[in-house]
Each structure stands twice: as structure tokens, then as C-alpha cells.
Amino acid sequence: MWETLMQEFADSPAQARVVKFLLENGFGVSEKGRITCNDIEIPATHIARTIGTDRRVVDATARRIQSMDWTSKVFSSMRATPDLSKVAEALGLTVITILPTDAHEKGIVGAAVRILSEHDLAIRQIFVTDPYFAESPRLVIILDEPLPLGVIEELRALPQVQKLMI
């Protein structure tokens, strides 16, 4: 589906950059054709400044998204969620970041969760960056507690793991 969406905007690299930015950040587009984050409007000038384009490109992209039935449905339902990895240290949480050998391979999340559940570890949050949009896709797992001995080695030993960071 993401490839189809990006093909819709292939005729305008600037608009494609806006679409990619919206998807990466979980931003939506309201019925009025305004960029939103969890139903809070974000000025097009702020988006434009962040990605290095003109406000009119952002506005035109939002209108174009809203004009197409299927893209409108996708972007009207987008929601951003908090990324606890940025505040984990302050909250006393443990963050495990796994860079996969091949992000399109199935079973990466399941294998990591299996190891953590075998050690009776509670997962607070888990997210995966989309391999279609992220240059370096990753699996991020946030735990309530420190890792017991041996868990890091077990995770590193998974064939899907290229690099593991704690």
C-alpha cells in the first residue's frame, strides 16, 4: 500500500517528501485539508520549515490527499503515539533497539518477544519503523525493568539481528 501511495505522488518529489514526512510522524489530514497531529492542527509553515520546502507545497499536498478517497481515509485516521525511548532514562525504563539484517523478513518481532517473555519481562512499548520510509529500520522495545543476565546475548544470537543497542 505504501508503494502505491508514493507512486500517487511520484509526479511531484516535493509533495512526495511531504507525504513521507506525514507518514513517518503519524500526522493526519483533516476534512478541511489541514495537517493534524491527533486532531490538533499544525501550521503548514512549521511543516514546510522542518522539511525544507514551501508552505504552498504542504498546503497543496494536504488538499491533494483530501481530494482522493483512499488517501483521505488513510490520513484522516492517522494518529501519533508517544515514543517513550526518548524519556526512558528519566522514567527508569530499559530500551532495546534492534537493527535487523533484513527488515522485510518475517518473525523479527516474534523472536525478540519470545525471548523476553521467556524471562518474564514486561514490555511497556514496542514499535517498528517502517522499512519503506526509514533509511535504517529498527525494532524498539521498551521494558519496565533492567535486563537480567543472558538476555542481551540471546537477542544478539537471533539470526535476524544485525546490531543490538541497549
Salt bridges, closest charged atoms under 4 A:
ASP11 OD1 - ARG64 NH2 2.89
GLU24 OE2 - LYS20 NZ 3.98
ASP39 OD2 - ARG79 NH2 3.57
GLU41 OE1 - ARG34 NE 3.90
ASP54 OD1 - ARG56 NE 2.77
ASP59 OD2 - ARG55 NH1 2.92
ASP69 OD2 - LYS73 NZ 3.42
ASP102 OD1 - HIS104 ND1 3.79
GLU118 OE2 - ARG114 NH1 3.44
ASP144 OD1 - ARG124 NH2 2.75
GLU154 OE2 - HIS119 NE2 2.76
